[in-house]
Amino acid sequence: MTISKWAIDSVHSSVDFSVKHMMVSKVKGTFHQFNAVVEANPTDLTTATIDFNIDVESIDTRNNDRDNHLRSADFFDVAQFPKMTFKSSKIVKTGDDEYNVTGDVTLHGVTRPETFSVTFEGLAKDPMSGAEKIGFSANGKLKRSDYGLTWNAALETGGVLVGDDIKVSIEIEAAKEA
């Protein structure tokens, strides 16, 4: 198989995250608006290129007040930094359909290399559209403080209100472009 362009099927894809709250639980959320340019040969993802961007304003934690605070200058400052981006730089096969995908993440005006564990979920033909589809799952962790996202509040019992580690989980289905 050769390298082809693949367009994200946003209806069958998601970008989710979780973060520790008050040192005792986790808050989960999602970003509803994202896009990517993926050029890949599904049989050898080590040659793929991935340019992924997220509209940070589309954050949804199921609490409007919290979402508005996350959009504010205390956190993402979406007025100044509306996008989070990822551009792949190195892909290493680690097992059957398993890869480490390294690239530059830009968030809140800071760019840092990050590595995500990616699983190629398969290739299929969509019975409705006839389009060739591929799927990926990706997991990783970002440290808020690495990106200048340091707002927090000390707890009376010790610790802080918002954890520093953000667990990221991405599910992607993409259609081969004609």
N, C-alpha and C positions, 0 to 999 in steps of 0.2 A: 504494500500500500504506500502511496505517496503522501507528502505533506499537503494538507488541505486547510482552508479557513473554516472555522466553526463559529456559528452565532449562538449566543446564549438564549435558551428558551426560559424566559423569566417566570413563566407560569409553573414550570417544573424545576425551579432552582431556588436556593435560599442562602442567605448569609446571616448566621446566628452567632450569638455570643453569650457568655455568662461571666459574672464578676461577684466576688464575695461581698456581702452586705452585712455590716455590723459584726463581722467576725463570726457570725453564726448561721448564715444562710446564703443563698445565691440569688441574684437577680438575673433573669434571662431577657434577651431582647433580640431584635432582628433589624436589618436594614431592608427596606422594600425596594429601593431604587439602586440598581447596579448594572454594570455592563462589562463586557470583556471582548477583546480580540484574541482569539486563540488560533494559532497555526500549528497543526500537529498531525503526525502520523500515528494513529491509535495503536499500531503494533510496536512502536518505538517512541515513547514519549520523551526520551532523552534529547531529542532534536526539536522539541516544541518551543514555541515562544508564547508567552502569556502576558497580556496587558489588561489589568483588571482595575476598574474604578467603581467607587461607591459614593453615592450622594449621601453625605453624612446627615443632612437635614431629614432624611427619610427614616431616622431611628425610631423604633417603636418598642417600648418596654411595658406596654399596656397601662401606662400611667402618664397622662398628659402633662401634669406638673413636673414630674421627673424628666420627661422627654424635653420639655422646654428648658429645664435647667441644664441638661446635657448639651443642648444646642447653644447655650450661652457662652460668654467669654470665660466662665469658670471651668468649662470643659472643652468641647470641640471648637467653639467660636466659629460657627458655620458662616457668619457674615464675612470673616476673613479667610477661612479655610474650608470651603464647601465640599471638597473631595478628599477621599482617602484613596491612594493608588497602590498598585503592586505591579512591578515589572520584573519578570523572571530573568535570571542571569545564569543559573546552573541547575540542571536536573540530573539526578543520579538514581539509577534503578537500584532498589534495595531488596527486591524479592519479586515473586510472581505478581504482576500488576500493581506493585508498590514502588513508590518513588519519594525521594526528598527533593522538594522544589524550593530553591533558594532564589530570592529576589529582593529588590529594594521596595520597602514599604515607605510611603510618604504620608504622614499624618500630622496635622497641626503644625505644618511648616518644617517638620523634621523628617529626614530620610535616613533609614537604617536598613541593613540587611536582615532578613528574617527567613527562617526555613519552616516549611509546612510539610507534613506527611500527607501524601496524596495516594489515593487508590483509584486505579482505572476500573470503573464498574462495568464496562462493557460497551458493545456496539450493537445496534439493532436498527431495523427498518420500521418506521412509524406506519402502522396500518391505516391511519387516517389520512396522512398527507403524502406518504410514500417517501418522505425524507429520511436520509440516513442520520441516526442520532448516536451520540456518545455520552457517557456519564462519568463523573468524577466525584469523589468525596475528598475533602481536605480538612485537616485539623492542625491547629497550632496555638501558640500562646504569644501575646504581646504584653509588654510591661508598660503600663500607662506612663510611668515616670520617665521612661526612655524617650517619650515624645512630648515632654513638657506638660503632661496632663497630671498636675500635682495637687489640685484642689482636694481637700479632705477635711474631716472634722474628727477631733479626738473624742473617744468615748469615755465616759465616767468610769467604766469598769476596765479600762485599758484597751488598747488597740485603736483602730480607726473605722470610720463609717464605710469607706469604699476601699476594697482591696486593690492592690497594684497590678496583679496578674489578670489578664483578660483572656479567657479561653475562646477560641474562634472555631466555628464549625461551618463548613461550606459544602453545599450539595449543588452540583451543576449538571444540567442536561443541555446539550448543545446540538444544533442541526448543521449538517454540512451545507455550506453555501455553494450555490450552483456556479 
